[in-house]
Amino acid sequence: MAINNIHGFDAKHVRELKPKKFTAVSYLKNQLIFLKRLNNDLDPDTKTGMLVGAQIPNLEMALEELDV
């Protein structure tokens, strides 16, 4: 018996999907974008705001090293 429906998706289309391949650079860029957006929403005087703000320069330095 063939399964035609997997969790609400047509099985034929699920089989045709190809997984995306992420590189280290694209992963770090996505993290940097997320942290910058999160940093805009957080109060910089809170502990969470300071921790997020401290990670942004670390990611920027890592991206500079990988782009070489």
Kinemage of the C-alpha trace (Angstrom):
@kinemage 1
@onewidth
@group {chain A} dominant
@subgroup {mainchain}
@vectorlist {calphas} color= white
{ca met a 1} P 0.000 0.000 0.000
{ca ala a 2} L 1.507 3.330 -1.063
{ca ile a 3} L 1.227 6.289 1.260
{ca asn a 4} L -0.074 9.287 -0.651
{ca asn a 5} L -0.199 11.736 2.233
{ca ile a 6} L 2.505 12.379 4.858
{ca his a 7} L 1.392 14.727 7.651
{ca gly a 8} L -0.796 16.700 5.270
{ca phe a 9} L 1.787 16.865 2.448
{ca asp a 10} L 1.544 15.082 -0.862
{ca ala a 11} L 4.106 12.234 -0.747
{ca lys a 12} L 5.217 12.846 -4.346
{ca his a 13} L 6.205 16.429 -3.547
{ca val a 14} L 7.934 15.411 -0.308
{ca arg a 15} L 10.167 12.979 -2.214
{ca glu a 16} L 11.082 15.708 -4.722
{ca leu a 17} L 12.368 18.100 -2.050
{ca lys a 18} L 16.114 18.448 -1.811
{ca pro a 19} L 17.686 19.449 1.493
{ca lys a 20} L 19.529 22.751 1.639
{ca lys a 21} L 23.236 22.680 2.334
{ca phe a 22} L 24.454 25.316 4.741
{ca thr a 23} L 28.061 26.384 4.962
{ca ala a 24} L 29.721 27.743 8.089
{ca val a 25} L 29.635 31.251 6.634
{ca ser a 26} L 25.912 31.164 5.841
{ca tyr a 27} L 25.174 29.730 9.291
{ca leu a 28} L 27.131 32.515 11.008
{ca lys a 29} L 25.494 35.170 8.835
{ca asn a 30} L 22.052 33.877 9.784
{ca gln a 31} L 23.024 33.913 13.465
{ca leu a 32} L 24.341 37.464 13.141
{ca ile a 33} L 21.129 38.671 11.492
{ca phe a 34} L 19.070 37.017 14.227
{ca leu a 35} L 21.155 38.522 17.049
{ca lys a 36} L 21.077 42.016 15.526
{ca arg a 37} L 17.279 41.889 15.260
{ca leu a 38} L 17.022 40.528 18.792
{ca asn a 39} L 19.388 43.214 20.064
{ca asn a 40} L 17.108 45.922 18.646
{ca asp a 41} L 14.183 44.541 20.655
{ca leu a 42} L 16.026 44.041 23.959
{ca asp a 43} L 16.856 46.621 26.588
{ca pro a 44} L 20.684 46.979 26.565
{ca asp a 45} L 20.721 47.524 30.348
{ca thr a 46} L 19.429 44.027 31.099
{ca lys a 47} L 21.667 40.992 31.435
{ca thr a 48} L 20.131 39.387 28.347
{ca gly a 49} L 20.641 42.549 26.315
{ca met a 50} L 24.304 42.745 27.351
{ca leu a 51} L 24.931 39.069 26.539
{ca val a 52} L 23.351 39.382 23.094
{ca gly a 53} L 25.249 42.610 22.459
{ca ala a 54} L 28.519 40.919 23.421
{ca gln a 55} L 27.992 38.059 20.941
{ca ile a 56} L 27.546 40.324 17.919
{ca pro a 57} L 31.240 41.431 17.731
{ca asn a 58} L 32.330 37.813 18.244
{ca leu a 59} L 30.282 36.673 15.259
{ca glu a 60} L 31.499 39.582 13.137
{ca met a 61} L 35.128 38.658 13.896
{ca ala a 62} L 34.454 35.009 13.085
{ca leu a 63} L 32.905 35.993 9.758
{ca glu a 64} L 35.902 38.206 8.921
{ca glu a 65} L 38.254 35.280 9.605
{ca leu a 66} L 36.221 32.902 7.428
{ca asp a 67} L 35.854 35.331 4.522
{ca val a 68} L 39.621 35.454 4.005
